[in-house]
Amino acid sequence: MILDPVLDLFRGKAVTIPPLDGAFRPNTRLDDAPALTSLAEPDNLLVADGRLLASSGNVIYAIKAGAEPAVVETFPSPVTALALVQSGELTVALESGKLLIAGEEVSLPAEIRCITALAYADDGTLWLANGSAEHAPSQWAADLMRKGASGSLWRCGPAEIRFQKIAGDIAFPYGLHPVGRDVLVSESWRHQLVRFDGATGSRSTVLAHLPGYPARLSPSADGGAWLALFAPRNRLIEFVLQETHYRQDMLSQVPPAYWIAPALASSRSFLEPLQCGGIRTMGIHKPWSPSRSYGLVVRLDQKMQPQFSLHSRANGTRHGICSVAEKDGLLFIASRGGDRVLAIDLASGGF
């Protein structure tokens, strides 16, 4: 209604979030899953030449069951996105804003400074998600709390040497999944998946009102996709996002680690918010309590609709899921908040 903004001054404004129900029904599958290896804040997962690769800080590791992670390559700044060229070479994006294809640095438009995701289409087109025009990838919380929507989508054709801007005004694009000539983008701050036409840049919402902040997308074996959600939504954070003056004071006076904002991990410091009796009672962390961090992976069908999900609840430890990769019936999951790479056998998982 047109009068709603005026009436809200008198009646207040309800803060609601989608419930964890249906395909999002809570479980403990991520906490019950075996750990493939321990790795400090694993971020990107990629299967290349039969090997599972994982980025951690400025290093790419090869992960193998029963063995220590082996260093594949080290870079001058943290790795923020990975993709595999059809020739088998790696495409690597760095926190510094640089993009390396097969080890060679690529010239980028000045606007691209926050590469959050990379993906190659079947025809060799490289899609690039620029999360923000104002913040680096590691400053994602600041972009959210300032209500950033300066992200953009870029494309470089197989026979081209320059990136073309396809769309802008995206609220932190964090995941890419090419579908034919189009591409599916996870728009984190608007909690939705959006399909962009590869020719015109026109957009249409595919999946809205997600219960968390969507991260990267990866293909599944049957033509669907896996979606990682790196943090949950909760009413307190949604309320703070509506309170402009409080939020500005918080950003200017409180260290980022203690903001009332989503997190990749929580309950590590007594200075963190959300530690009252509604969260922990008699020393026990309630699994259904509101939390700044959570672990959530969603299976999408070929129409990009959710079928089931894997959870690490508020009292779990496998939080901050940013990347997932499927290979030969196994699902590999990177938990940045839990410092683990997990492996789940899809055939015996009861899905």
C-alpha positions in Angstrom: 0.0 0.0 0.0 1.1 3.5 -0.7 0.3 4.6 2.8 2.3 1.8 4.5 5.5 3.9 5.1 3.4 6.6 6.8 1.3 4.1 8.8 4.5 2.3 9.9 5.4 5.4 11.9 2.4 4.7 14.2 1.8 1.0 14.1 5.4 -0.2 13.9 6.8 -2.6 11.2 6.8 -6.4 11.7 10.1 -8.2 11.2 9.5 -11.6 9.7 11.8 -14.2 8.2 10.9 -17.4 6.3 10.5 -20.5 8.5 12.7 -23.5 8.2 10.1 -25.8 6.9 9.3 -28.1 4.0 12.5 -28.7 2.0 14.3 -26.6 4.6 13.3 -28.7 7.6 16.1 -28.7 10.2 18.3 -31.8 10.6 21.8 -32.6 11.8 23.2 -34.1 8.6 26.2 -31.7 8.3 27.3 -32.3 11.9 26.8 -36.1 11.4 28.8 -36.1 8.2 32.4 -37.4 8.3 35.2 -34.9 7.9 37.4 -35.5 4.9 40.1 -33.2 6.3 40.7 -30.3 8.6 41.6 -27.0 6.8 41.6 -23.4 8.1 38.5 -21.7 6.7 38.1 -23.6 3.4 36.3 -21.4 0.9 36.2 -22.6 -2.7 35.9 -26.2 -3.8 36.6 -27.4 -7.3 37.1 -30.9 -8.9 39.9 -30.7 -11.4 41.6 -33.7 -13.1 40.0 -36.1 -10.7 41.4 -34.1 -7.7 39.4 -32.1 -5.1 40.9 -28.7 -4.8 40.1 -26.3 -1.9 41.2 -22.7 -1.3 42.2 -21.6 2.2 43.5 -18.1 2.5 46.0 -17.5 -0.3 46.7 -21.2 -0.9 45.0 -23.8 -3.0 45.3 -27.4 -1.6 44.6 -30.8 -3.1 42.4 -32.8 -0.7 42.5 -36.6 -0.4 41.0 -38.9 2.2 43.5 -40.1 4.7 46.2 -37.7 3.7 47.3 -34.2 4.7 46.2 -31.4 2.3 48.9 -30.9 -0.3 49.8 -27.4 -1.4 49.1 -26.9 -5.2 49.8 -23.2 -5.5 50.3 -20.1 -3.4 49.3 -16.6 -4.3 50.1 -13.1 -2.9 46.6 -12.5 -1.6 43.6 -14.7 -0.6 41.8 -16.7 -3.2 38.2 -15.5 -3.6 36.9 -17.6 -6.5 37.9 -20.6 -8.6 36.9 -22.0 -12.0 38.2 -24.6 -14.4 39.1 -23.8 -18.0 38.0 -26.4 -20.6 41.7 -27.1 -21.2 42.1 -28.1 -17.5 43.9 -25.0 -16.4 42.7 -23.0 -13.4 41.1 -19.6 -13.3 41.7 -17.9 -10.0 40.4 -14.6 -8.5 42.2 -12.9 -5.7 41.2 -10.6 -2.9 43.4 -7.9 -4.5 41.0 -7.8 -7.5 43.3 -9.7 -9.8 42.1 -12.4 -12.1 44.5 -15.2 -13.3 43.7 -17.5 -16.2 46.2 -20.4 -16.6 48.7 -18.4 -14.5 48.4 -15.2 -16.7 46.9 -12.0 -15.3 43.9 -10.7 -17.2 43.2 -7.0 -17.7 39.9 -6.1 -16.0 37.7 -3.0 -16.1 38.3 -0.7 -13.1 34.8 -1.4 -11.7 35.7 -5.0 -11.0 37.4 -5.2 -7.6 35.4 -7.7 -5.7 35.3 -11.1 -7.5 33.1 -13.5 -5.6 32.3 -16.2 -8.1 33.5 -17.5 -11.5 31.9 -20.0 -13.9 32.4 -21.3 -17.4 29.4 -22.0 -19.7 29.5 -25.0 -22.0 30.5 -22.8 -25.0 33.5 -21.5 -23.1 32.0 -18.1 -22.0 33.4 -17.0 -18.6 30.9 -15.5 -16.2 32.2 -13.3 -13.4 30.3 -12.0 -10.3 31.6 -8.7 -8.9 30.1 -8.6 -5.4 30.5 -4.9 -4.7 31.9 -1.8 -6.3 32.7 -0.4 -2.8 34.1 -3.3 -0.7 36.5 -6.2 -1.0 35.2 -9.7 -0.7 36.4 -10.0 2.9 34.4 -6.9 3.8 31.1 -8.6 2.9 29.5 -7.8 6.3 30.2 -4.1 5.9 28.5 -4.2 2.4 25.4 -5.9 4.0 25.2 -3.5 6.9 25.5 -0.5 4.6 22.7 -2.1 2.4 25.0 -2.3 -0.6 23.6 -3.1 -4.0 26.5 -2.2 -6.2 27.3 -5.7 -7.4 27.5 -6.5 -11.1 27.5 -9.4 -13.6 30.1 -9.7 -16.3 30.8 -12.0 -19.3 33.8 -12.7 -21.5 33.0 -14.8 -24.6 35.3 -17.6 -25.7 36.7 -15.6 -28.6 36.9 -12.3 -26.7 39.6 -10.6 -24.6 37.5 -8.1 -22.7 34.7 -8.4 -20.2 31.3 -7.0 -20.9 29.0 -5.8 -18.2 25.7 -7.6 -18.4 23.8 -6.2 -15.4 24.3 -4.0 -12.3 22.5 -3.0 -9.1 22.8 -6.5 -7.7 22.9 -6.9 -4.0 26.1 -8.9 -3.6 26.1 -11.7 -6.3 27.9 -14.6 -4.6 27.2 -17.6 -6.8 26.9 -18.4 -10.6 25.4 -21.3 -12.5 25.3 -21.1 -16.3 22.1 -22.5 -17.9 22.4 -22.4 -21.7 23.0 -18.8 -22.7 21.6 -17.5 -19.4 23.1 -17.6 -15.9 21.6 -18.1 -12.5 22.9 -15.8 -9.8 22.6 -16.0 -6.1 21.8 -12.5 -4.8 22.8 -12.7 -1.1 21.4 -9.5 0.4 18.0 -10.0 -1.2 17.9 -13.7 -0.3 17.1 -15.0 -3.8 18.2 -16.7 -6.9 17.9 -14.6 -10.1 18.1 -15.7 -13.8 19.9 -13.2 -16.1 19.4 -13.3 -19.9 22.9 -13.6 -21.4 22.0 -11.4 -24.3 19.9 -8.6 -22.8 20.8 -8.7 -19.1 17.1 -8.8 -18.2 16.4 -10.6 -14.9 13.7 -12.8 -13.5 13.4 -14.2 -10.0 13.7 -18.0 -9.8 13.6 -18.6 -6.0 12.8 -15.9 -3.5 12.5 -15.6 0.3 15.3 -17.9 1.2 15.8 -18.3 5.0 19.5 -17.4 4.8 22.1 -15.6 2.7 22.9 -17.6 -0.5 26.5 -18.2 -1.5 27.9 -20.3 -4.3 26.1 -22.6 -6.7 27.5 -25.8 -8.3 26.0 -28.3 -10.7 24.5 -31.7 -9.6 24.8 -34.9 -11.6 21.2 -34.9 -12.8 21.1 -31.3 -14.1 20.0 -29.6 -10.9 22.2 -27.7 -8.6 23.5 -27.4 -5.1 23.2 -24.1 -3.2 25.2 -23.1 -0.2 23.8 -20.6 2.3 26.6 -19.1 4.4 24.6 -17.6 7.2 21.0 -17.5 8.5 18.6 -14.7 8.7 17.2 -13.7 12.1 14.8 -11.1 13.4 17.4 -9.1 15.3 19.7 -8.6 12.3 16.7 -7.8 10.1 15.6 -5.2 12.8 19.0 -3.6 12.9 19.0 -3.3 9.1 15.9 -1.2 9.5 17.4 1.1 12.2 19.6 3.5 10.2 21.0 5.6 13.1 21.7 2.6 15.3 23.4 0.8 12.5 25.6 3.7 11.6 26.7 4.1 15.2 27.4 0.4 15.4 29.5 0.5 12.3 31.5 3.5 13.5 32.0 2.5 17.1 32.0 -1.3 17.4 34.7 -3.7 16.0 33.3 -5.7 13.0 33.7 -9.0 14.8 31.0 -7.9 17.3 28.5 -6.3 15.0 24.9 -7.5 15.1 25.4 -9.1 11.7 25.6 -12.6 10.1 28.8 -14.5 10.8 30.6 -17.6 9.5 31.1 -18.9 13.0 29.8 -17.8 16.5 30.1 -18.5 20.2 33.8 -18.0 20.2 33.9 -14.8 22.3 32.0 -13.5 25.3 31.9 -10.1 23.5 29.7 -11.4 20.7 26.0 -10.4 20.6 23.2 -12.9 21.0 24.3 -14.7 24.1 21.4 -14.2 26.5 19.1 -16.8 28.0 17.2 -17.2 24.8 20.3 -18.8 23.3 21.9 -20.7 26.1 20.1 -22.2 29.1 22.0 -23.8 32.0 25.1 -24.1 29.7 23.3 -25.8 26.9 23.1 -24.1 23.5 19.6 -24.5 22.1 19.6 -25.9 18.6 16.5 -23.9 17.6 17.8 -20.6 19.0 18.4 -17.6 16.8 22.0 -17.6 15.7 24.4 -15.4 13.7 25.9 -18.5 12.1 24.5 -21.7 10.7 25.3 -24.5 8.2 23.0 -25.0 5.3 23.2 -26.7 1.9 20.1 -27.0 -0.4 19.5 -29.4 -3.2 17.8 -27.8 -6.2 16.0 -29.7 -9.0 16.3 -28.9 -12.7 13.7 -26.1 -12.2 15.8 -24.7 -9.4 13.3 -25.5 -6.8 14.4 -26.8 -3.4 14.1 -30.6 -2.8 15.9 -31.2 0.5 18.6 -29.6 2.7 21.5 -30.5 5.0 21.9 -28.5 8.2 24.3 -27.7 11.1 22.0 -26.1 13.6 22.7 -23.2 16.0 24.4 -25.6 18.5 26.4 -27.3 15.7 30.0 -26.6 14.5 29.9 -27.0 10.7 28.8 -23.4 10.0 29.6 -20.9 7.2 29.1 -23.1 4.2 30.3 -21.2 1.1 31.0 -23.9 -1.5 29.9 -27.4 -2.5 31.1 -29.8 -5.2 29.6 -33.1 -6.3 31.8 -35.9 -7.8 31.0 -39.6 -8.5 28.2 -39.8 -6.0 30.1 -37.9 -3.3 29.1 -34.4 -2.0 32.0 -32.3 -0.8 31.2 -29.4 1.5 33.5 -26.6 2.7 32.7 -25.3 6.2 34.6 -22.0 6.7 33.2 -21.6 10.2 34.0 -25.2 11.2 37.5 -25.5 9.5 36.5 -28.7 7.9 35.9 -30.2 4.4 33.1 -32.8 4.7 32.3 -35.7 2.4 28.8 -37.2 2.1 27.9 -40.4 0.2 24.7 -39.4 -1.6 23.8 -43.0 -2.4 23.7 -44.0 1.2 22.6 -40.7 2.7 18.9 -41.4 2.6 18.1 -38.5 0.4 
